[in-house]
Structure formats: structure tokens, C-alpha cells
Amino acid sequence: LIWFALTAKPSIHWIVPVLAGVPFAFGNVTVFISAALYMLDVYGPLSGASAMAANGLLRYTMGAAFPLFTVQMYEAMGVKWATLLLAFVCLLMVPIPWVFYKYGPGIRKKSPYSQ
């Protein structure tokens, strides 16, 4: 997203921001697959489908909510700063997998649904 934010302007050829989407898309797919496998491993075959359904519901809710404010955000802040804001939010979320790796067993012990 940082690459996209810094290159999305008329003076730079259009392919540069498009190419910035490649690592972003790869990262999104990687995180989605890892999160899905993590939930299925944690909750097992009986509750895993419910966990995936809850995850899907949250993703679809976010997908429905984001268009309500992103147009105004991009108009007010511009492409560069609005995308950088989203990039910084993503950077704040980078430690989440390591938190789950370190504290995951303790969190799972507290859940009545884990096996």
C-alpha cells in the first residue's frame, strides 16, 4: 500500500501502481488462507465451520461498511494520504500473528469450543 500510495499520481506511468497491487494481493491471500487454516485447526471439524461463517460475516460486514466512508476519505485526504492511512493501519496489525503464536495456547485454553 505504501508503494501504491507513493506512485499513484499522473506523472508516474500507470503500470507502477498496478504492480504495487501484486504484493498487496499476495499478502491478502496469504493472510486469509493462514487465518482460515488457523481457525479450522483451533476449533476442529465440528466448530470450525461456524468459526469460518463468523469470519465471513465479519468480512462481508466490513466490505459493506467501507464504501460508506472511503469515497469521502479519498476525496478529503487525496489518494496518497488516504492510502498511507490504510497502510499504517495495516502496519499496526503486523504483530497480530506473532501474538497468536505466543499467546495462542493460553487463549485457546479459555475457549469452551476448542478441542
KEBAMAR-723877 format. One record per residue: residue number from 1; residue in three letters; x, y, z of N, C-alpha, C in turn. Coordinates in steps of 0.001 Angstrom, whole numbers, plus 500000, padded with zeros to 6 digits. Layout:
<rec seq="NUM" type="ALA" n_u="X" n_v="Y" n_w="Z" ca_u="X" ca_v="Y" ca_w="Z" c_u="X" c_v="Y" c_w="Z"/>
...
This chain:
<rec seq="1" type="LEU" n_u="500818" n_v="498798" n_w="500000" ca_u="500000" ca_v="500000" ca_w="500000" c_u="500860" c_v="501264" c_w="500000"/>
<rec seq="2" type="ILE" n_u="501998" n_v="501194" n_w="500675" ca_u="502882" ca_v="502367" ca_w="500679" c_u="503405" c_v="502620" c_w="499267"/>
<rec seq="3" type="TRP" n_u="503796" n_v="501560" n_w="498592" ca_u="504259" ca_v="501666" ca_w="497204" c_u="503156" c_v="502269" c_w="496335"/>
<rec seq="4" type="PHE" n_u="501945" n_v="501762" n_w="496489" ca_u="500819" ca_v="502290" ca_w="495720" c_u="500585" c_v="503764" c_w="496034"/>
<rec seq="5" type="ALA" n_u="500582" n_v="504110" n_w="497310" ca_u="500292" ca_v="505494" ca_w="497713" c_u="501303" c_v="506473" c_w="497139"/>
<rec seq="6" type="LEU" n_u="502554" n_v="506073" n_w="497099" ca_u="503598" ca_v="506988" ca_w="496639" c_u="503721" c_v="507057" c_w="495126"/>
<rec seq="7" type="THR" n_u="503100" n_v="506123" n_w="494415" ca_u="503221" ca_v="506124" ca_w="492950" c_u="501906" c_v="506393" c_w="492231"/>
<rec seq="8" type="ALA" n_u="500813" n_v="506567" n_w="492936" ca_u="499514" ca_v="506795" ca_w="492302" c_u="499325" c_v="508277" c_w="492004"/>
<rec seq="9" type="LYS" n_u="499990" n_v="508726" n_w="490970" ca_u="499834" ca_v="510110" ca_w="490530" c_u="500026" c_v="510166" c_w="489022"/>
<rec seq="10" type="PRO" n_u="499496" n_v="511184" n_w="488387" ca_u="499534" ca_v="511238" ca_w="486918" c_u="500937" c_v="511278" c_w="486323"/>
<rec seq="11" type="SER" n_u="501921" n_v="511770" n_w="487055" ca_u="503270" ca_v="511887" ca_w="486492" c_u="504000" c_v="510539" c_w="486413"/>
<rec seq="12" type="ILE" n_u="503472" n_v="509514" n_w="487065" ca_u="504101" ca_v="508188" ca_w="487060" c_u="503259" c_v="507272" c_w="486185"/>
<rec seq="13" type="HIS" n_u="503936" n_v="506439" n_w="485397" ca_u="503237" ca_v="505532" ca_w="484487" c_u="502254" c_v="504661" c_w="485271"/>
<rec seq="14" type="TRP" n_u="501109" n_v="504352" n_w="484658" ca_u="500021" ca_v="503645" ca_w="485331" c_u="500395" c_v="502235" c_w="485772"/>
<rec seq="15" type="ILE" n_u="501373" n_v="501626" n_w="485146" ca_u="501710" ca_v="500244" ca_w="485488" c_u="502395" c_v="500144" c_w="486856"/>
<rec seq="16" type="VAL" n_u="503023" n_v="501207" n_w="487295" ca_u="503749" ca_v="501162" ca_w="488576" c_u="502786" c_v="500956" c_w="489747"/>
<rec seq="17" type="PRO" n_u="501707" n_v="501739" n_w="489889" ca_u="500774" ca_v="501443" ca_w="490975" c_u="500042" c_v="500122" c_w="490784"/>
<rec seq="18" type="VAL" n_u="499834" n_v="499725" n_w="489523" ca_u="499196" ca_v="498423" ca_w="489286" c_u="500099" c_v="497308" c_w="489797"/>
<rec seq="19" type="LEU" n_u="501389" n_v="497406" n_w="489533" ca_u="502342" ca_v="496402" ca_w="490028" c_u="502427" c_v="496414" c_w="491553"/>
<rec seq="20" type="ALA" n_u="502140" n_v="497555" n_w="492163" ca_u="502118" ca_v="497621" ca_w="493626" c_u="501013" c_v="496752" c_w="494200"/>
<rec seq="21" type="GLY" n_u="499997" n_v="496499" n_w="493418" ca_u="498907" ca_v="495640" ca_w="493881" c_u="499285" c_v="494174" c_w="493968"/>
<rec seq="22" type="VAL" n_u="500339" n_v="493764" n_w="493273" ca_u="500729" ca_v="492345" ca_w="493270" c_u="501164" c_v="491874" c_w="494663"/>
<rec seq="23" type="PRO" n_u="502149" n_v="492517" n_w="495311" ca_u="502497" ca_v="492043" ca_w="496656" c_u="501366" c_v="492246" c_w="497668"/>
<rec seq="24" type="PHE" n_u="500563" n_v="493290" n_w="497472" ca_u="499432" ca_v="493517" ca_w="498369" c_u="498423" c_v="492374" c_w="498251"/>
<rec seq="25" type="ALA" n_u="498104" n_v="491990" n_w="497032" ca_u="497159" ca_v="490893" ca_w="496815" c_u="497732" c_v="489574" c_w="497334"/>
<rec seq="26" type="PHE" n_u="499010" n_v="489330" n_w="497092" ca_u="499647" ca_v="488118" ca_w="497598" c_u="499574" c_v="488073" c_w="499124"/>
<rec seq="27" type="GLY" n_u="499834" n_v="489203" n_w="499771" ca_u="499751" ca_v="489264" ca_w="501225" c_u="498342" c_v="489023" c_w="501728"/>
<rec seq="28" type="ASN" n_u="497351" n_v="489590" n_w="501044" ca_u="495954" ca_v="489376" ca_w="501447" c_u="495566" c_v="487910" c_w="501346"/>
<rec seq="29" type="VAL" n_u="495928" n_v="487268" n_w="500245" ca_u="495598" ca_v="485855" ca_w="500068" c_u="496306" c_v="485007" c_w="501114"/>
<rec seq="30" type="THR" n_u="497562" n_v="485307" n_w="501365" ca_u="498333" ca_v="484557" ca_w="502360" c_u="497719" c_v="484690" c_w="503750"/>
<rec seq="31" type="VAL" n_u="497359" n_v="485893" n_w="504133" ca_u="496755" ca_v="486112" ca_w="505449" c_u="495391" c_v="485429" c_w="505540"/>
<rec seq="32" type="PHE" n_u="494603" n_v="485507" n_w="504482" ca_u="493279" ca_v="484884" ca_w="504502" c_u="493395" c_v="483370" c_w="504653"/>
<rec seq="33" type="ILE" n_u="494258" n_v="482750" n_w="503876" ca_u="494404" ca_v="481290" ca_w="503946" c_u="494957" c_v="480873" c_w="505306"/>
<rec seq="34" type="SER" n_u="495951" n_v="481610" n_w="505813" ca_u="496511" ca_v="481269" ca_w="507125" c_u="495475" c_v="481415" c_w="508226"/>
<rec seq="35" type="ALA" n_u="494678" n_v="482482" n_w="508181" ca_u="493652" ca_v="482683" ca_w="509207" c_u="492593" c_v="481596" c_w="509132"/>
<rec seq="36" type="ALA" n_u="492214" n_v="481213" n_w="507921" ca_u="491211" ca_v="480153" ca_w="507769" c_u="491744" c_v="478833" c_w="508319"/>
<rec seq="37" type="LEU" n_u="492970" n_v="478492" n_w="507991" ca_u="493545" ca_v="477249" ca_w="508493" c_u="493725" c_v="477283" c_w="510009"/>
<rec seq="38" type="TYR" n_u="494100" n_v="478450" n_w="510530" ca_u="494248" ca_v="478593" ca_w="511975" c_u="492916" c_v="478346" c_w="512680"/>
<rec seq="39" type="MET" n_u="491853" n_v="478951" n_w="512163" ca_u="490540" ca_v="478766" ca_w="512796" c_u="490082" c_v="477312" c_w="512704"/>
<rec seq="40" type="LEU" n_u="490315" n_v="476691" n_w="511569" ca_u="489914" ca_v="475294" ca_w="511428" c_u="490724" c_v="474386" c_w="512337"/>
<rec seq="41" type="ASP" n_u="492013" n_v="474670" n_w="512493" ca_u="492845" ca_v="473871" ca_w="513398" c_u="492439" c_v="474063" c_w="514853"/>
<rec seq="42" type="VAL" n_u="492137" n_v="475290" n_w="515228" ca_u="491797" ca_v="475587" ca_w="516616" c_u="490430" c_v="475023" c_w="516992"/>
<rec seq="43" type="TYR" n_u="489440" n_v="475238" n_w="516152" ca_u="488074" ca_v="474854" ca_w="516513" c_u="487665" c_v="473476" c_w="516020"/>
<rec seq="44" type="GLY" n_u="488492" n_v="472829" n_w="515220" ca_u="488220" ca_v="471460" ca_w="514807" c_u="487114" c_v="471354" c_w="513777"/>
<rec seq="45" type="PRO" n_u="486790" n_v="470116" n_w="513407" ca_u="485812" ca_v="469914" ca_w="512329" c_u="484382" c_v="470276" c_w="512708"/>
<rec seq="46" type="LEU" n_u="484030" n_v="470210" n_w="513968" ca_u="482650" ca_v="470492" ca_w="514357" c_u="482358" c_v="471984" c_w="514462"/>
<rec seq="47" type="SER" n_u="483241" n_v="472721" n_w="515096" ca_u="483011" ca_v="474156" ca_w="515288" c_u="483754" c_v="475011" c_w="514271"/>
<rec seq="48" type="GLY" n_u="484628" n_v="474399" n_w="513485" ca_u="485406" ca_v="475163" ca_w="512510" c_u="484548" c_v="475829" c_w="511458"/>
<rec seq="49" type="ALA" n_u="483487" n_v="475151" n_w="511015" ca_u="482599" ca_v="475741" ca_w="510014" c_u="481900" c_v="476973" c_w="510579"/>
<rec seq="50" type="SER" n_u="481530" n_v="476923" n_w="511845" ca_u="480899" ca_v="478093" ca_w="512467" c_u="481891" c_v="479243" c_w="512591"/>
<rec seq="51" type="ALA" n_u="483125" n_v="478917" n_w="512918" ca_u="484150" ca_v="479954" ca_w="513007" c_u="484384" c_v="480594" c_w="511647"/>
<rec seq="52" type="MET" n_u="484415" n_v="479775" n_w="510595" ca_u="484588" ca_v="480311" ca_w="509248" c_u="483380" c_v="481156" c_w="508833"/>
<rec seq="53" type="ALA" n_u="482189" n_v="480744" n_w="509227" ca_u="480988" ca_v="481522" ca_w="508910" c_u="481017" c_v="482866" c_w="509631"/>
<rec seq="54" type="ALA" n_u="481435" n_v="482865" n_w="510884" ca_u="481541" ca_v="484128" ca_w="511629" c_u="482587" c_v="485032" c_w="510990"/>
<rec seq="55" type="ASN" n_u="483701" n_v="484455" n_w="510558" ca_u="484735" ca_v="485218" ca_w="509876" c_u="484185" c_v="485810" c_w="508582"/>
<rec seq="56" type="GLY" n_u="483449" n_v="485007" n_w="507826" ca_u="482870" ca_v="485502" ca_w="506583" c_u="481876" c_v="486618" c_w="506824"/>
<rec seq="57" type="LEU" n_u="481053" n_v="486459" n_w="507842" ca_u="480077" ca_v="487503" ca_w="508169" c_u="480777" c_v="488811" c_w="508529"/>
<rec seq="58" type="LEU" n_u="481851" n_v="488731" n_w="509302" ca_u="482604" ca_v="489932" ca_w="509656" c_u="483239" c_v="490564" c_w="508417"/>
<rec seq="59" type="ARG" n_u="483830" n_v="489744" n_w="507545" ca_u="484432" ca_v="490278" ca_w="506318" c_u="483395" c_v="490941" c_w="505430"/>
<rec seq="60" type="TYR" n_u="482221" n_v="490319" n_w="505278" ca_u="481188" ca_v="490895" ca_w="504416" c_u="480610" c_v="492168" c_w="505029"/>
<rec seq="61" type="THR" n_u="480518" n_v="492220" n_w="506347" ca_u="480050" ca_v="493434" ca_w="507017" c_u="481038" c_v="494574" c_w="506796"/>
<rec seq="62" type="MET" n_u="482323" n_v="494257" n_w="506933" ca_u="483346" ca_v="495279" ca_w="506686" c_u="483327" c_v="495703" c_w="505219"/>
<rec seq="63" type="GLY" n_u="483133" n_v="494745" n_w="504319" ca_u="483053" ca_v="495059" ca_w="502898" c_u="481861" c_v="495943" c_w="502560"/>
<rec seq="64" type="ALA" n_u="480789" n_v="495818" n_w="503328" ca_u="479618" ca_v="496666" ca_w="503112" c_u="479807" c_v="498042" c_w="503755"/>
<rec seq="65" type="ALA" n_u="480565" n_v="498119" n_w="504847" ca_u="480726" ca_v="499378" ca_w="505568" c_u="481798" c_v="500280" c_w="504945"/>
<rec seq="66" type="PHE" n_u="482863" n_v="499699" n_w="504429" ca_u="483971" ca_v="500519" ca_w="503931" c_u="483566" c_v="501468" c_w="502806"/>
<rec seq="67" type="PRO" n_u="482739" n_v="501055" n_w="501834" ca_u="482365" ca_v="502028" ca_w="500797" c_u="481577" c_v="503222" c_w="501327"/>
<rec seq="68" type="LEU" n_u="481023" n_v="503117" n_w="502518" ca_u="480251" ca_v="504230" ca_w="503071" c_u="481136" c_v="505408" c_w="503467"/>
<rec seq="69" type="PHE" n_u="482423" n_v="505152" n_w="503743" ca_u="483292" ca_v="506264" ca_w="504141" c_u="484534" c_v="506428" c_w="503284"/>
<rec seq="70" type="THR" n_u="484901" n_v="505438" n_w="502482" ca_u="486157" ca_v="505557" ca_w="501735" c_u="486099" c_v="506613" c_w="500635"/>
<rec seq="71" type="VAL" n_u="484954" n_v="506776" n_w="499991" ca_u="484862" ca_v="507797" ca_w="498945" c_u="485127" c_v="509176" c_w="499552"/>
<rec seq="72" type="GLN" n_u="484477" n_v="509465" n_w="500662" ca_u="484691" ca_v="510758" ca_w="501316" c_u="486126" c_v="510885" c_w="501830"/>
<rec seq="73" type="MET" n_u="486676" n_v="509798" n_w="502329" ca_u="488045" ca_v="509834" ca_w="502846" c_u="489030" c_v="510149" c_w="501721"/>
<rec seq="74" type="TYR" n_u="488872" n_v="509480" n_w="500582" ca_u="489783" ca_v="509727" ca_w="499459" c_u="489585" c_v="511112" c_w="498863"/>
<rec seq="75" type="GLU" n_u="488355" n_v="511608" n_w="498853" ca_u="488135" ca_v="512970" ca_w="498342" c_u="488733" c_v="514007" c_w="499281"/>
<rec seq="76" type="ALA" n_u="488620" n_v="513798" n_w="500579" ca_u="489122" ca_v="514777" ca_w="501544" c_u="490646" c_v="514714" c_w="501704"/>
<rec seq="77" type="MET" n_u="491190" n_v="513508" n_w="501745" ca_u="492617" ca_v="513362" ca_w="502027" c_u="493473" c_v="513237" c_w="500773"/>
<rec seq="78" type="GLY" n_u="492882" n_v="512844" n_w="499676" ca_u="493652" ca_v="512576" ca_w="498469" c_u="494104" c_v="511115" c_w="498457"/>
<rec seq="79" type="VAL" n_u="494472" n_v="510659" n_w="497283" ca_u="494842" ca_v="509254" ca_w="497129" c_u="496061" c_v="508904" c_w="497989"/>
<rec seq="80" type="LYS" n_u="497062" n_v="509761" n_w="497968" ca_u="498307" ca_v="509466" ca_w="498686" c_u="498061" c_v="509299" c_w="500187"/>
<rec seq="81" type="TRP" n_u="497449" n_v="510282" n_w="500823" ca_u="497326" ca_v="510244" ca_w="502282" c_u="496276" c_v="509258" c_w="502757"/>
<rec seq="82" type="ALA" n_u="495212" n_v="509075" n_w="502002" ca_u="494201" ca_v="508096" ca_w="502393" c_u="494771" c_v="506682" c_w="502308"/>
<rec seq="83" type="THR" n_u="495533" n_v="506412" n_w="501257" ca_u="496145" ca_v="505083" ca_w="501127" c_u="497240" c_v="504892" c_w="502168"/>
<rec seq="84" type="LEU" n_u="498001" n_v="505925" n_w="502454" ca_u="499012" ca_v="505812" ca_w="503517" c_u="498360" c_v="505552" c_w="504872"/>
<rec seq="85" type="LEU" n_u="497205" n_v="506160" n_w="505126" ca_u="496489" ca_v="505883" ca_w="506371" c_u="496134" c_v="504405" c_w="506467"/>
<rec seq="86" type="LEU" n_u="495605" n_v="503844" n_w="505390" ca_u="495284" ca_v="502414" ca_w="505385" c_u="496546" c_v="501563" c_w="505527"/>
<rec seq="87" type="ALA" n_u="497640" n_v="501995" n_w="504915" ca_u="498902" ca_v="501263" ca_w="505032" c_u="499399" c_v="501260" c_w="506478"/>
<rec seq="88" type="PHE" n_u="499269" n_v="502378" n_w="507158" ca_u="499723" ca_v="502448" ca_w="508553" c_u="498836" c_v="501596" c_w="509468"/>
<rec seq="89" type="VAL" n_u="497556" n_v="501543" n_w="509167" ca_u="496663" ca_v="500659" ca_w="509930" c_u="497100" c_v="499203" c_w="509725"/>
<rec seq="90" type="CYS" n_u="497441" n_v="498861" n_w="508487" ca_u="497942" ca_v="497502" ca_w="508209" c_u="499243" c_v="497233" c_w="508956"/>
<rec seq="91" type="LEU" n_u="500122" n_v="498215" n_w="508995" ca_u="501388" ca_v="498039" ca_w="509720" c_u="501155" c_v="497821" c_w="511215"/>
<rec seq="92" type="LEU" n_u="500127" n_v="498464" n_w="511763" ca_u="499801" ca_v="498244" ca_w="513170" c_u="499335" c_v="496811" c_w="513424"/>
<rec seq="93" type="MET" n_u="498787" n_v="496165" n_w="512400" ca_u="498283" ca_v="494796" ca_w="512546" c_u="499339" c_v="493727" c_w="512280"/>
<rec seq="94" type="VAL" n_u="500526" n_v="494119" n_w="511857" ca_u="501579" ca_v="493140" ca_w="511546" c_u="501901" c_v="492231" c_w="512735"/>
<rec seq="95" type="PRO" n_u="501951" n_v="492710" n_w="513979" ca_u="502320" ca_v="491815" ca_w="515086" c_u="501243" c_v="490795" c_w="515473"/>
<rec seq="96" type="ILE" n_u="500041" n_v="490903" n_w="514934" ca_u="498957" ca_v="490016" ca_w="515367" c_u="499308" c_v="488535" c_w="515223"/>
<rec seq="97" type="PRO" n_u="499875" n_v="488074" n_w="514104" ca_u="500206" ca_v="486642" ca_w="514032" c_u="501184" c_v="486190" c_w="515113"/>
<rec seq="98" type="TRP" n_u="502140" n_v="487036" n_w="515452" ca_u="503096" ca_v="486654" ca_w="516493" c_u="502445" c_v="486633" c_w="517874"/>
<rec seq="99" type="VAL" n_u="501483" n_v="487511" n_w="518086" ca_u="500731" ca_v="487479" ca_w="519348" c_u="499972" c_v="486164" c_w="519454"/>
<rec seq="100" type="PHE" n_u="499318" n_v="485750" n_w="518358" ca_u="498608" ca_v="484470" ca_w="518367" c_u="499576" c_v="483306" c_w="518543"/>
<rec seq="101" type="TYR" n_u="500763" n_v="483404" n_w="517968" ca_u="501749" ca_v="482337" ca_w="518108" c_u="502212" c_v="482221" c_w="519561"/>
<rec seq="102" type="LYS" n_u="502451" n_v="483377" n_w="520194" ca_u="502972" ca_v="483365" ca_w="521563" c_u="501880" c_v="483075" c_w="522594"/>
<rec seq="103" type="TYR" n_u="500739" n_v="483741" n_w="522475" ca_u="499684" ca_v="483630" ca_w="523484" c_u="498517" c_v="482748" c_w="523050"/>
<rec seq="104" type="GLY" n_u="498588" n_v="482176" n_w="521847" ca_u="497505" ca_v="481370" ca_w="521319" c_u="497097" c_v="480200" c_w="522193"/>
<rec seq="105" type="PRO" n_u="498059" n_v="479405" n_w="522689" ca_u="497661" ca_v="478285" ca_w="523543" c_u="496888" c_v="478725" c_w="524784"/>
<rec seq="106" type="GLY" n_u="497288" n_v="479811" n_w="525397" ca_u="496564" ca_v="480312" ca_w="526571" c_u="495183" c_v="480826" c_w="526214"/>
<rec seq="107" type="ILE" n_u="495076" n_v="481488" n_w="525074" ca_u="493774" ca_v="481983" ca_w="524627" c_u="492855" c_v="480811" c_w="524316"/>
<rec seq="108" type="ARG" n_u="493390" n_v="479790" n_w="523653" ca_u="492570" ca_v="478634" ca_w="523277" c_u="492113" c_v="477840" c_w="524494"/>
<rec seq="109" type="LYS" n_u="492928" n_v="477800" n_w="525542" ca_u="492519" ca_v="477071" ca_w="526753" c_u="491284" c_v="477695" c_w="527394"/>
<rec seq="110" type="LYS" n_u="491110" n_v="478990" n_w="527213" ca_u="489956" ca_v="479679" ca_w="527806" c_u="488684" c_v="479483" c_w="527013"/>
<rec seq="111" type="SER" n_u="488798" n_v="478999" n_w="525788" ca_u="487614" ca_v="478830" ca_w="524943" c_u="486943" c_v="477493" c_w="525207"/>
<rec seq="112" type="PRO" n_u="485639" n_v="477498" n_w="525439" ca_u="484946" ca_v="476233" ca_w="525648" c_u="484757" c_v="475437" c_w="524351"/>
<rec seq="113" type="TYR" n_u="485038" n_v="476041" n_w="523199" ca_u="484809" ca_v="475384" ca_w="521918" c_u="486044" c_v="474707" c_w="521359"/>
<rec seq="114" type="SER" n_u="487225" n_v="474993" n_w="521917" ca_u="488434" ca_v="474381" ca_w="521372" c_u="488518" c_v="472920" c_w="521782"/>
<rec seq="115" type="GLN" n_u="489280" n_v="472177" n_w="521013" ca_u="489399" ca_v="470737" ca_w="521308" c_u="490790" c_v="470400" c_w="521775"/>
